[in-house]
Amino acid sequence: MDYVSALLPPVVMAVFFIGLIRVIVKTQGGANKAKEDAAVEAALARAESTRQASTKTVA
């Protein structure tokens, strides 16, 4: 019975890891891809403008 208690944690972790990978792969692309890309681009633009503004203030 010790082998069951020794194998259970790795098996449980493997099952959850496979489930996580499947969710990540399924959510890539699709209908929400354009919306997610736009959100990332907006965040990058805000960060860049903030960085440029702080550079102008310091200089």
N, C-alpha and C positions, 0 to 999 in steps of 0.2 A: 504494500500500500504506500510505501515511501516514494516509489517511483511516480505515483499519481500526483502526490503533493509537490514533487520536484518538477514535474512537467507542466503542471497547471499554469503557473504564472507566465512562462514563455509562450504558451499556446494562447492564453487570453490576450497578451500583448500583441502577438502576431495577428490575431483576428481583428483587434481594434485598429492596428496599423494598416491592414489591408482595407478595412472599411474607410479609414481616413483617406488613403490614396484613391480609392474609388470615388469618394465625394469630390476630391480635388479635381480629378480628371473629368468627371461629369460636369462640373461647374465651369470648366474652361470653355470659352467660346459661347456660341448660342446667342439668344436674343439679348442678353444683358451685357454682352461683350462691349458694344459701342458705348453704353452708359458707363460701364466701369472704366473704359479707356478715357472717356471724357472727364470723369472725376479725377483720375490720376493726372491727366494733363493740366487740369485746373489747379490741383494742389502743387504741381511742379512749377507752374507759372507764378503762383502766389509766393512760393519759397524763393524763386529767382528774383522777383520784384522786391521782396523784403531784403534779400542779400544785397541787391544793387543799391537800394535806398540806404542801407546801413553803411555800405562802402562809401557812398557820396557824403554821408554825414561825417564819417571819420576822417576822410581825406581833406 
